[in-house]
Amino acid sequence: MVAPPAKSWLPAAMSLGSRIKICLAFLIVAAALPASAATVARFQDDNLALYSETGDARVLRSSPLTPLLRGKPNWSVTADIAALGKAEKKSWHLVDADCLPPTFARCLLFLAETGRPGVALREYDAEAGGFVPDGFALPAGPTQAIWYDDSRILIAANTGPGSLTSAGVPRLLKLWTRGQPVYAATTILAAPLDARGIRPFFSLSGGGLFHAAEVTTASGAHELYHFGWAQNFRRSQLPTDARLLDFFQGRAIAVLGDSGWMTSEGRHPPGSLVAYPMAPLLGPASQTLPELAYTPPAGFRIIAAKAGRDTLYVQLRGASGDRLVSLRKGAPSWPAANIALPAGPLELVAASDLADVALVVSGSEFHIVGRGRTRTITP
C-alpha cells in the first residue's frame, strides 16, 4: 500500500503558460534511428525544441513552428551540450530537456555519459547560456524530475537514506525547492521498499493542470494516484495492468492491459484506449465515469498516445508495420482516422497543445502531422 504523507500540502500559484502541454517522459527515438543517435523533442508554445547529434556536435535547438512548416526552419541554439560537457570534462549526451513556460529560459537538463549508468540533473539558463549558479543539480543516478513552479520541482531520485527501493530505484516522490538541500525536500508520496519504482506525471494545458504518480508494485501491478490543488491523493479506478499515457481535454488517457476493464457501462476490451474526466475524480465524490475512446484493429497494439489541442495522436504497432491514428473527442464514439506516413517503423515523439500538431520520426526523416497534409521537416 502506498503511503501519502500525513501532512497535506498546497502548491503556490504557478507562473506557467496556460497553453503548454508537458508530461514527464524520456523522448528518445531509439527504434527509428541509428544506435549512435538519440532524439529529444518538445513543443514549446509555437516553437519546436529539437536535440540532434552529428559527429562531435550535440546541440539542443529551437525553431518557430511557422517557418518550420514552410520548410524554412529558423534554428537557434538553446544549449550546446558538447561545450557544456567539455567545460566540466564530461562527454555528455542529452537524455531529456524540460524548459519552464512561459519564457522557456530555465531548463532542466538530463545528461548521461556513454557507458556510465545514471542520469545527471542540471538547471540551465538558456538566456545566459550556462548552468544556473546554485540551481537544481544532482549527480548521475536514477533521477526523474519535472517543473512544479518557478522555484520548485518534483523529483524521484536518490535523495538520501530510504529514498531507493531494495532494487536501487526511486520510491519517494518529493517536492524540492531551489536552494534547499535535496535531503530536506518534502516527501509527498512514498512507495513500499519492495516496489519496482515510481513514475511522476505533470500536465498543464487548456484542459487543466494535473499531477499523477504511478507506482509499480513488487508483483508488477500499477497503482495510479492523481493529486491536485485539493491537497489529497485519489487512487485511479484503472485496473492494475493499465497504463496512463497522457491527459487530453481534461481527461486522463490510458491503455488497458490484458484484463480489459469492467465498468458500470460494460466491459472495455483489452488493449483499448480509455478516457476518464479528472474534475469529478478530484472533486468531493472522488468518482469518475470512464469511456471507451478507441479499440485498435486486430493484430495491432497501442504503443503511445500524445495529446494535441483537439486531436489525440495514437501510435499503433502490428506484424504488418506501424500506424499513426488521429482521434477526436466525440459522443457516443471518438472518430478515428489513419494518418498517411511512409512505410516502416515510426515513433510518435511529441504533440503540441497549442498548434494541434505532432512530431513523428520515420526512419531518418522527421514529419509534422496535423492541420492538413503531412510535412517533412529538416532538422
URBEL-V448084 format. One record per residue. D_CENTER is the distance of its C-alpha to the mean C-alpha in Angstrom with 1 decimal. Layout:
D_CENTER, D_CENTER
This chain:
25.1, 22.3, 24.0, 22.7, 24.8, 28.1, 27.7, 25.5, 23.6, 22.9, 20.4, 22.3, 22.1, 19.0, 19.8, 16.7, 17.1, 17.1, 15.7, 12.4, 9.1, 6.2, 3.1, 2.9, 3.2, 6.7, 7.7, 11.2, 13.6, 16.3, 18.1, 19.0, 20.1, 22.9, 22.3, 22.8, 20.0, 16.3, 14.3, 11.4, 10.8, 9.5, 11.7, 13.4, 15.7, 18.3, 17.3, 15.4, 14.6, 15.1, 16.0, 19.0, 21.5, 25.2, 27.8, 27.6, 25.6, 21.9, 20.8, 17.8, 19.2, 18.7, 20.7, 21.3, 20.4, 24.1, 25.8, 23.0, 23.7, 27.4, 27.2, 28.0, 24.9, 25.6, 23.6, 23.8, 22.7, 20.0, 20.4, 22.8, 21.2, 24.4, 26.6, 24.6, 24.9, 28.6, 29.4, 28.4, 29.7, 26.4, 25.2, 21.5, 18.9, 15.5, 12.6, 9.9, 10.7, 9.6, 12.6, 14.0, 15.2, 17.8, 19.3, 16.4, 19.1, 17.7, 14.9, 13.5, 14.2, 13.5, 16.7, 18.3, 21.9, 23.0, 24.8, 23.7, 21.4, 18.6, 16.4, 17.9, 16.3, 18.2, 18.1, 19.2, 21.3, 21.0, 24.2, 26.2, 24.8, 24.5, 23.0, 23.5, 26.6, 26.0, 22.3, 19.5, 20.2, 20.1, 21.7, 20.3, 19.0, 16.4, 14.2, 10.7, 10.6, 9.3, 11.8, 13.7, 16.5, 18.6, 20.2, 17.9, 14.6, 13.2, 13.8, 14.3, 16.7, 20.4, 21.9, 25.4, 27.5, 26.0, 22.3, 21.9, 22.8, 25.8, 23.8, 22.4, 18.8, 17.5, 18.7, 18.6, 16.0, 17.6, 17.9, 19.2, 21.3, 22.1, 25.6, 25.5, 26.0, 22.9, 25.1, 25.9, 22.3, 22.4, 21.2, 19.7, 19.0, 20.8, 20.5, 23.8, 25.0, 24.9, 21.3, 19.2, 16.3, 13.9, 10.1, 8.9, 6.7, 7.6, 8.3, 11.3, 13.0, 16.5, 16.0, 15.7, 13.9, 12.4, 11.5, 11.4, 12.0, 12.7, 15.8, 17.1, 20.9, 23.6, 24.5, 21.0, 20.5, 17.2, 17.8, 15.3, 16.1, 15.3, 16.7, 17.5, 20.5, 23.0, 22.7, 22.4, 20.2, 20.4, 20.1, 18.6, 21.3, 19.2, 21.1, 20.2, 19.4, 16.8, 13.0, 10.6, 8.4, 7.7, 10.2, 12.9, 16.1, 16.2, 15.5, 13.2, 12.7, 13.4, 15.3, 18.5, 20.1, 23.8, 25.1, 24.0, 24.3, 27.7, 27.6, 30.5, 30.0, 30.4, 28.5, 25.3, 25.5, 23.6, 20.6, 20.3, 17.5, 18.2, 17.3, 18.6, 19.2, 17.8, 20.9, 23.5, 21.4, 21.1, 24.7, 28.0, 28.2, 24.9, 25.1, 23.3, 24.4, 22.0, 22.7, 22.5, 20.4, 21.0, 22.7, 22.5, 25.9, 27.8, 26.7, 23.1, 19.9, 16.5, 14.0, 10.9, 10.6, 9.0, 10.8, 13.3, 16.0, 18.4, 17.0, 14.6, 14.2, 14.6, 15.2, 18.2, 20.0, 23.7, 26.8, 27.7, 24.5, 21.2, 20.8, 18.6, 19.3, 18.9, 19.2, 20.6, 21.2, 24.8, 27.5, 28.6, 26.3, 23.3, 24.7, 23.2, 24.0, 23.6, 22.4, 24.8, 23.5, 25.5, 26.1, 24.4, 21.1, 18.1, 14.3, 12.1, 10.0, 8.8, 10.5, 12.4, 13.2, 16.3, 17.7, 16.7, 16.2, 13.9, 14.1, 15.3, 16.9, 20.2, 22.3, 22.7, 22.1, 19.4, 19.6, 18.5, 19.1, 19.9, 22.6, 25.4, 25.8, 23.5, 23.7, 23.6, 22.7, 24.0, 21.6
